[in-house]
Amino acid sequence: EPLFFIFCFCGNFSCQPLRTAPVSSVPQLSYLSTFHGALIVEDDPSVADRMRCILGKLAPGRRVVVASTRAEACNLLASLPYDLVLVGMRLPRRDGVALIRHVRETYRHIETVAMSPTDDHELVNAAISAGAVGYLLAEADDAELSFLLRSIERGGAPMDSRVARRILALIAASAKARTIEPIRTALRAGLR
């Protein structure tokens, strides 16, 4: 049976300091009274631990649970309340995409954010299509990841700027194609 770890952040807990900013510069989440917990689903222990530390600094004293498989995550989702699920997109058998879809369909109140080591176009598209509200790149520094995760409390989408730029370019290209096609059709009709 798979093992999972529950990490509770209390006053005695200490993590490594942020990589680019002092701990004191990381603001606290303002929605602590409604924050139940976060679930991190990642099979790379170093990435999972890093995200656990970042979330622990953003919401001290709140529950952060780490699972390494989709099956563990589904069991934990059914047993404890969560507000946030961070999903590693490199889980075996495309389980990250399946988990995001499951959370969107079953737990609509939970914000799901995908993450991967690099900006893989296919993984980003799959995650957003499955229902992720954001996409983080693990190569970003801790201060940037903290800032992006804080945007959730304001209804924002924690999205790495490189991913956001590419998505905006796709939207612009799609809008341009939809604008040009009716003109082409009208011109063709007028030439007959």
C-alpha positions in Angstrom: 0.0 0.0 0.0 1.5 3.4 -0.9 2.7 5.7 1.8 2.0 9.4 2.1 3.2 12.0 4.5 1.2 14.7 6.2 3.2 17.8 7.2 1.6 20.2 9.6 3.3 23.6 10.0 3.5 24.7 13.5 5.6 27.2 15.3 8.6 24.9 15.8 8.9 24.0 12.1 11.8 25.3 10.0 12.5 25.0 6.3 15.4 26.1 4.2 15.2 29.9 3.6 13.9 31.1 0.3 16.4 31.0 -2.4 16.3 34.6 -3.5 14.4 36.5 -0.8 14.7 36.5 3.0 11.9 34.7 4.8 10.6 37.9 6.3 9.9 39.3 2.8 7.4 36.5 2.0 3.9 37.9 2.8 1.4 35.8 4.7 -1.8 34.7 3.0 -4.7 36.8 4.1 -7.3 34.1 3.8 -5.9 31.9 6.6 -9.3 31.6 8.3 -10.7 29.8 5.3 -7.6 27.9 4.1 -8.1 24.2 5.1 -5.1 22.7 3.4 -3.1 22.0 0.4 -2.3 18.7 -1.4 0.9 18.4 -3.3 0.9 15.5 -5.8 4.5 15.0 -7.0 6.6 12.0 -7.5 9.9 13.9 -7.2 10.6 14.2 -3.5 12.8 17.3 -3.8 10.2 19.2 -5.8 7.4 18.1 -3.3 9.5 19.2 -0.3 10.4 22.5 -1.9 6.7 23.3 -2.6 5.8 22.1 0.9 8.2 24.6 2.3 6.9 27.4 0.1 3.3 26.7 1.1 4.3 26.4 4.7 5.8 29.9 4.7 2.7 31.3 2.9 0.2 29.7 5.3 2.0 28.8 8.5 0.0 26.4 10.8 -2.1 25.0 8.0 -2.1 21.5 6.7 0.0 20.6 3.7 -0.1 17.0 2.5 2.2 15.3 0.0 1.2 12.3 -2.2 3.4 10.8 -4.8 0.7 9.0 -6.9 -2.8 9.7 -8.3 -4.2 6.9 -6.2 -2.8 8.4 -3.0 -4.1 11.8 -3.9 -7.7 10.5 -4.6 -7.7 8.7 -1.2 -6.6 11.9 0.5 -9.1 14.1 -1.4 -11.9 11.8 -0.2 -10.8 11.9 3.4 -9.7 15.5 4.2 -10.8 19.0 3.0 -8.5 20.9 0.7 -8.5 24.3 -1.0 -5.5 23.8 -3.2 -4.0 20.9 -5.1 -0.6 21.3 -6.8 -0.2 18.5 -9.5 3.1 17.4 -11.0 2.6 16.9 -14.7 5.3 14.3 -15.0 3.4 11.7 -13.0 3.5 8.3 -14.8 0.8 7.4 -17.3 -0.4 11.0 -17.7 -1.9 10.7 -14.2 -1.4 14.4 -13.7 -4.0 15.2 -16.4 -6.4 12.6 -15.1 -6.1 13.9 -11.5 -6.7 17.5 -12.6 -9.8 16.4 -14.5 -11.0 14.4 -11.5 -10.6 17.3 -9.1 -12.5 19.7 -11.5 -15.4 17.2 -11.9 -15.6 16.1 -8.2 -14.3 18.9 -6.1 -15.3 22.1 -7.9 -14.3 24.3 -4.9 -10.7 23.2 -5.0 -8.2 25.2 -7.0 -5.9 23.0 -9.1 -2.5 24.2 -10.3 -0.3 22.2 -12.5 3.5 22.2 -12.3 6.4 20.8 -14.2 10.2 21.3 -14.4 10.0 23.1 -17.8 7.6 24.7 -20.2 6.4 21.7 -22.2 3.8 22.9 -24.6 1.9 19.6 -24.7 1.8 19.3 -20.9 0.6 22.9 -20.5 -2.1 22.5 -23.0 -3.3 19.2 -21.4 -3.3 20.7 -17.9 -5.3 23.8 -18.9 -7.7 21.7 -21.0 -8.3 19.4 -18.0 -9.2 22.3 -15.8 -6.0 23.6 -14.1 -6.4 27.3 -13.0 -2.6 27.9 -13.3 0.7 26.4 -14.4 4.0 26.8 -12.4 7.5 25.9 -13.6 9.7 24.4 -11.0 12.7 26.1 -12.4 11.4 29.4 -11.1 12.8 30.7 -7.8 11.0 30.4 -4.5 10.1 34.1 -4.4 8.4 34.0 -7.8 6.5 30.8 -7.0 5.3 32.3 -3.7 4.2 35.5 -5.5 2.3 33.4 -8.1 0.6 31.2 -5.5 -0.5 34.3 -3.6 -2.4 35.4 -6.6 -5.0 32.7 -5.9 -6.3 34.6 -2.9 -7.3 37.5 -5.2 -8.9 35.2 -7.7 -5.9 35.1 -10.0 -4.4 32.4 -12.0 -0.8 31.5 -10.9 0.8 31.2 -14.3 4.5 31.4 -15.1 5.1 34.4 -17.3 6.6 32.3 -20.2 3.5 30.0 -20.2 1.2 33.0 -20.0 2.9 34.7 -23.0 2.6 31.6 -25.1 -1.1 31.2 -24.3 -1.8 34.9 -25.1 0.0 34.4 -28.4 -2.3 31.4 -29.2 -5.4 33.4 -28.3 -4.3 36.3 -30.4 -3.6 34.0 -33.4 -7.0 32.4 -33.0 -8.7 35.8 -32.8 -6.9 37.0 -35.9 -7.9 33.8 -37.8 -11.5 34.3 -36.8 -11.4 37.9 -38.0 -9.7 37.3 -41.3 -11.8 34.2 -42.3 -15.2 36.1 -42.6 -13.4 38.8 -44.7 -12.0 36.2 -47.0 -15.4 34.5 -47.3 -17.1 37.8 -48.1 -14.4 38.7 -50.7 -14.8 35.3 -52.3 -18.6 35.7 -52.4 -18.2 39.2 -53.9 -15.9 38.0 -56.7 -18.4 35.5 -58.0 
